[in-house]
C-alpha cells in the first residue's frame, strides 16, 4: 500500500503538468510574449497578405479577355454609288423626263465589240485589237460630216452643215437572220424612235436564242445639223456607255478607255443610221450614186470615222412587203473592221428597211423590216 503523502505529492505534480499544458487556453495564465505569436497564428494578418500578393491577378484577366471579342467582325459598310460624269444627264422635256443618275460601270472583263453597230448587236465581237485603237484611229475627222460627190478627191469634200429632215417617230419591227461562229440563228428585233422636235430617244433591242439579248440606246438633242447625241448605251451582260460633251469637244467612256475628241455632227452607233436617213430625206438629189458621206461615229469604247458610199436604188421583198430603197455601204478600212450596209426606204421617211452587218470572220446579222407602226 502506497503511503498517503507520496500519493498526494504525485497527484500535485500531475495537476501542475496538466495546468502547464493547458495554460494556453486560460487567458489569465497567458503572458505578453505568448500573446504575440498567438495573434499571428490566427490568420488575421495572413489573409490580407494573401490578398496583397494576388492583387496583380485581376489585371491579367482583362488582358486575356480583351482579344476574345476580336472574332466578331464588324459588318462591311456598303460603298456609296459613284456619281455620274457631269454633263451626261439630259434636261427634262415634255416627252422625255430627266433620267435618274446612274452608277459608273466597272470595265467589263471581256472587251465589248468596238465596232458593234446599234442594229446588229447580235453579231459577235471583233478581235480585241479594236478596243486598243491608236489615237489616230480614235480621233474623228475635225470637219465633222463630210460629203464627197462622186469622182471628187477626198480632200475636196464639202464640210458645210448639210440640211436635214428628221423622220417622224415610229416603231420598227424586224426579222433577224444571222450566223455566229458557224451557228445559224433567227430572232426578232425592234427599233423605237421618238422625238418631240427638241430632244430625241432611240432604243434598239435584239434577242437571240442561246446568244442572249443586247440593247442599245441613244438620247440627245435635235439641232440644225440633225441629231446630237448626249449619251450612248450598249448593254449585253452589263452596260457600257459613251458620254458626249460638245461644249468641251470630248467624249468619255465608262469602260475607262481614253477619251476622244469630237466635233459637231458626231454620231453614235445607233444614231448614225437615223442621221443618214435625215440627210437623204432633206434632199435625195444631193446624193447621187457614188457619193461618200463621212461621219465621226462613236461606240461605247472609242471614236472613229465611218464613211458610207451611196449605191443604186433597189426594191426589196421584205416581210413588210415590197419597198423601194437606197443602199448605203460602209466598207472596212482595217482588217478587223465590220462591213455595214443599210437600205433606207423613202416611203418611211428614209428610216431603215434592211440592215446587214458582216464581221471580219464572216459572221453576219441581217435585219429585215417586218412592220412599221406609230410608237
C-alpha positions in Angstrom: 0.0 0.0 0.0 1.3 3.4 -1.1 1.7 5.9 1.7 -0.7 8.8 1.6 2.0 11.5 1.5 3.8 10.4 -1.6 0.5 9.8 -3.3 -0.6 13.4 -2.7 2.8 14.6 -4.0 2.4 12.7 -7.2 -1.1 14.0 -7.6 0.1 17.6 -7.2 2.8 17.1 -9.8 0.4 15.6 -12.3 -2.0 18.5 -11.8 0.8 21.0 -12.2 1.8 19.4 -15.5 -1.7 19.5 -16.8 -2.0 23.1 -15.8 1.2 23.9 -17.8 0.0 22.0 -20.8 -3.4 23.6 -20.8 -2.3 27.0 -19.8 -2.6 28.5 -23.3 -6.4 28.2 -23.1 -6.6 30.1 -19.9 -6.4 33.9 -20.6 -5.3 34.7 -17.0 -2.3 32.4 -17.4 -1.1 33.8 -20.7 1.8 36.2 -20.7 2.6 39.0 -23.1 5.3 37.2 -25.1 2.9 34.3 -25.7 0.1 36.5 -27.0 2.1 37.9 -29.9 2.7 34.5 -31.6 -0.8 33.5 -30.9 -2.3 36.6 -32.7 -0.1 35.9 -35.7 -1.3 32.3 -36.0 -5.0 33.3 -36.0 -4.5 34.3 -39.8 -5.8 37.8 -39.2 -2.5 39.0 -40.7 -2.0 36.1 -43.2 -5.3 36.7 -45.1 -4.6 40.3 -46.0 -1.1 39.3 -47.1 -2.6 36.7 -49.5 -4.9 39.4 -50.9 -2.0 41.7 -51.5 0.0 39.1 -53.3 -3.0 38.2 -55.5 -3.7 41.9 -56.3 -2.0 41.9 -59.7 -4.0 38.8 -60.7 -7.2 40.7 -61.5 -5.4 42.8 -64.1 -4.3 39.7 -66.0 -7.8 38.5 -66.9 -8.7 41.7 -68.8 -5.5 41.3 -70.9 -6.7 37.8 -71.8 -10.3 38.8 -72.1 -9.6 41.7 -74.4 -8.9 39.6 -77.5 -12.0 37.4 -77.0 -14.4 39.7 -78.9 -11.9 40.1 -81.7 -13.5 37.3 -83.9 -16.7 39.4 -84.1 -16.2 41.2 -87.4 -18.0 44.4 -87.9 -20.3 44.5 -91.0 -18.6 45.9 -94.0 -20.2 49.2 -95.0 -21.8 49.3 -98.4 -19.9 51.7 -100.7 -21.8 54.7 -101.9 -22.5 54.6 -105.7 -20.2 56.8 -107.8 -21.7 60.0 -109.2 -22.3 60.0 -112.9 -20.0 62.1 -115.1 -21.1 65.7 -115.3 -22.9 66.8 -118.4 -24.5 63.4 -119.3 -27.8 63.9 -117.6 -30.2 65.2 -120.2 -32.6 68.1 -119.3 -36.2 67.2 -118.9 -38.7 67.9 -121.7 -42.4 67.3 -122.3 -41.6 63.9 -123.9 -38.5 62.7 -122.1 -38.1 63.3 -118.3 -34.7 63.7 -116.9 -33.2 60.2 -116.2 -32.0 59.1 -112.8 -28.3 59.4 -112.1 -26.5 56.2 -112.9 -23.5 54.5 -111.3 -20.5 54.2 -113.4 -19.9 50.7 -114.5 -16.6 49.0 -114.0 -14.8 47.9 -117.1 -16.1 44.6 -118.4 -13.7 41.6 -118.0 -14.3 40.9 -121.7 -13.8 43.6 -124.3 -17.0 44.7 -125.9 -17.1 44.9 -129.7 -15.7 48.2 -130.6 -17.4 48.4 -134.0 -20.7 46.8 -132.9 -23.4 48.7 -134.7 -26.7 49.5 -133.0 -29.0 47.5 -135.2 -26.7 44.4 -135.5 -25.9 43.9 -131.9 -26.2 40.1 -132.0 -23.1 39.9 -134.2 -20.0 38.5 -132.5 -17.3 40.8 -131.2 -14.4 41.7 -133.4 -10.8 41.0 -132.2 -9.6 42.7 -129.0 -7.3 44.9 -131.2 -10.4 47.1 -131.9 -10.6 48.3 -128.3 -6.9 49.3 -128.3 -7.1 51.6 -131.2 -4.4 54.2 -131.8 -5.1 57.9 -131.2 -5.2 58.5 -134.9 -7.9 55.9 -135.3 -9.8 57.2 -132.2 -9.9 60.8 -133.3 -12.8 61.7 -135.6 -12.4 64.0 -138.5 -12.1 67.6 -137.5 -14.6 68.8 -140.1 -17.5 66.6 -138.7 -19.8 65.5 -141.5 -18.1 65.5 -144.9 -19.9 64.9 -148.2 -17.8 64.0 -151.2 -19.5 63.9 -154.6 -18.7 61.0 -157.0 -15.4 61.5 -158.9 -14.1 64.1 -156.4 -11.0 63.6 -154.4 -11.4 63.0 -150.7 -9.7 66.3 -149.7 -12.3 68.3 -151.8 -15.3 67.1 -149.7 -17.9 69.7 -148.7 -17.9 70.3 -144.9 -20.8 72.8 -144.8 -23.5 71.8 -142.4 -26.0 69.9 -144.7 -29.7 70.2 -144.4 -31.6 67.5 -142.5 -35.2 66.4 -142.2 -35.9 64.4 -139.1 -38.1 61.4 -139.7 -41.4 61.1 -137.8 -41.5 59.0 -134.6 -42.0 55.3 -135.4 -41.7 51.7 -134.1 -40.0 49.3 -136.5 -40.1 45.6 -136.1 -37.5 43.4 -137.8 -37.0 39.7 -138.5 -33.4 38.8 -137.9 -31.3 36.1 -139.6 -27.6 35.6 -139.0 -24.6 33.4 -138.3 -22.4 33.4 -135.2 -19.3 31.1 -135.0 -20.9 28.8 -137.6 -24.3 28.7 -135.8 -27.3 29.8 -137.8 -29.9 31.7 -135.9 -33.1 33.7 -136.3 -34.7 36.2 -134.0 -36.7 39.4 -133.8 -35.7 43.0 -133.1 -37.3 46.3 -132.5 -36.2 49.9 -133.0 -38.2 52.5 -131.2 -37.7 56.0 -132.5 -39.2 59.0 -130.6 -38.7 62.8 -130.5 -40.5 66.0 -129.7 -38.7 68.3 -132.1 -36.1 69.3 -129.5 -34.9 66.0 -127.9 -34.8 62.5 -129.3 -34.6 59.0 -127.9 -33.8 55.8 -129.8 -33.8 52.3 -128.4 -33.0 49.1 -130.3 -33.2 45.6 -128.8 -32.5 42.3 -130.3 -32.7 38.9 -128.6 -31.2 35.7 -130.0 -31.8 32.3 -128.5 -28.6 30.9 -126.9 -26.8 34.2 -127.6 -28.7 36.4 -125.2 -30.1 39.9 -125.7 -28.5 43.2 -126.5 -30.0 46.7 -126.1 -28.5 49.9 -127.4 -29.9 53.4 -126.6 -29.2 56.9 -127.8 -30.5 60.1 -126.3 -29.7 63.7 -127.2 -30.9 66.9 -128.8 -32.1 67.8 -132.3 -30.2 70.7 -133.8 -29.8 72.4 -137.2 -27.2 69.7 -138.0 -29.5 66.9 -137.1 -29.1 64.6 -134.2 -26.6 65.5 -131.4 -26.1 62.5 -129.1 -25.7 63.1 -125.4 -25.4 59.6 -124.2 -25.0 56.2 -126.0 -25.5 53.0 -124.0 -24.7 49.4 -125.1 -25.9 46.7 -122.8 -25.4 42.9 -123.0 -24.2 41.3 -119.8 -23.5 44.7 -118.4 -23.8 48.2 -119.8 -21.1 50.4 -121.2 -21.7 54.0 -122.2 -20.3 57.0 -124.0 -20.9 60.5 -122.7 -20.8 63.4 -125.2 -19.7 66.8 -124.2 -19.8 69.0 -127.3 -19.1 72.2 -125.3 -15.7 70.7 -124.3 -15.3 68.8 -127.6 -14.7 65.5 -125.8 -16.4 62.1 -125.4 -15.7 60.0 -122.3 -16.3 56.3 -121.8 -17.5 54.3 -118.8 -15.2 51.4 -120.0 -12.2 53.5 -118.8 -10.8 53.7 -122.3 -9.1 57.0 -123.2 -11.5 59.9 -124.0 -11.6 61.2 -127.6 -12.1 64.5 -129.4 -15.5 65.1 -131.1 -16.9 67.8 -133.3 -20.4 68.9 -134.2 -22.0 66.3 -136.3 -20.5 63.3 -134.4 -22.9 60.4 -134.0 -23.1 57.1 -132.1 -23.5 53.6 -133.4 -27.3 53.9 -133.2 -28.0 57.5 -134.2 -25.7 57.2 -137.3 -28.4 55.2 -139.2 -31.1 57.8 -138.3 -28.8 60.7 -139.2 -28.1 59.2 -142.6 -31.9 59.0 -143.2 -32.3 62.6 -142.2 -29.6 63.7 -144.6 -31.2 61.9 -147.6 -34.7 62.9 -146.7 -33.8 66.6 -146.8 -32.5 66.4 -150.4 -32.1 63.0 -152.1 -30.9 64.6 -155.3 -27.8 65.8 -153.5 -26.7 62.2 -153.0 -26.3 60.6 -156.4 -24.7 57.1 -156.7 -21.1 57.2 -155.7 -21.4 60.0 -153.1 -19.4 59.4 -150.0 -20.7 60.5 -146.6 -18.2 60.6 -143.7 -19.4 60.9 -140.1 -17.5 60.8 -136.8 -19.1 57.8 -135.2 -18.7 56.8 -131.5 -19.1 53.4 -129.9 -19.2 52.6 -126.2 -15.4 52.4 -126.1 -13.8 54.6 -128.8 -14.4 57.1 -131.6 -13.7 56.6 -135.3 -14.9 58.0 -138.7 -17.3 55.9 -140.7 -17.6 56.6 -144.5 -20.7 55.4 -146.4 -21.0 55.2 -150.1 -24.4 55.7 -151.8 -25.3 52.7 -154.0 -28.1 52.1 -156.6 -31.7 52.1 -155.7 -33.2 48.6 -155.0 -36.7 47.3 -154.5 -36.6 44.8 -151.6 -39.1 42.0 -151.0 -39.4 42.2 -147.2 -41.8 40.6 -144.6 -43.5 44.1 -144.5 -43.9 44.0 -148.3 -42.1 45.3 -151.3 -40.3 48.6 -150.7 -38.1 50.9 -152.8 -34.8 51.6 -151.0 -31.5 53.3 -151.4 -28.5 51.4 -150.2 -25.5 52.9 -148.3 -22.5 50.8 -147.7 -19.6 51.2 -145.3 -16.5 49.2 -146.4 -13.9 48.1 -143.9 -10.8 50.3 -143.6 -8.9 47.8 -141.4 -8.6 44.1 -141.3 -10.9 43.8 -138.2 -13.5 46.4 -139.3 -17.1 45.5 -139.9 -18.8 45.9 -143.2 -22.1 47.8 -142.7 -24.9 48.0 -145.2 -28.2 49.9 -144.7 -31.2 50.2 -147.0 -33.2 53.4 -146.4 -36.9 53.5 -147.5 -38.2 56.8 -149.0 -41.7 55.7 -148.2 -40.8 55.6 -144.5 -39.0 59.0 -144.3 -35.8 57.2 -145.1 -35.9 55.0 -142.0 -34.0 51.7 -142.3 -35.8 48.8 -144.1 -32.9 46.4 -144.0 -29.5 46.4 -142.2 -26.8 43.9 -142.7 -23.6 43.8 -140.6 -20.8 41.4 -141.6 -17.9 40.7 -139.3 -14.3 40.2 -140.5 -14.6 36.4 -139.7 -17.7 36.0 -141.9 -20.3 36.1 -139.2 -23.2 38.4 -140.0 -26.6 39.7 -138.9 -29.3 40.8 -141.3 -32.5 42.7 -140.1 -35.4 42.8 -142.5 -38.4 45.1 -141.8 -41.5 43.2 -140.6 -43.8 46.1 -139.7 -43.9 49.9 -139.2 -46.2 51.4 -136.7 -46.5 54.7 -134.7 -44.6 54.5 -131.4 
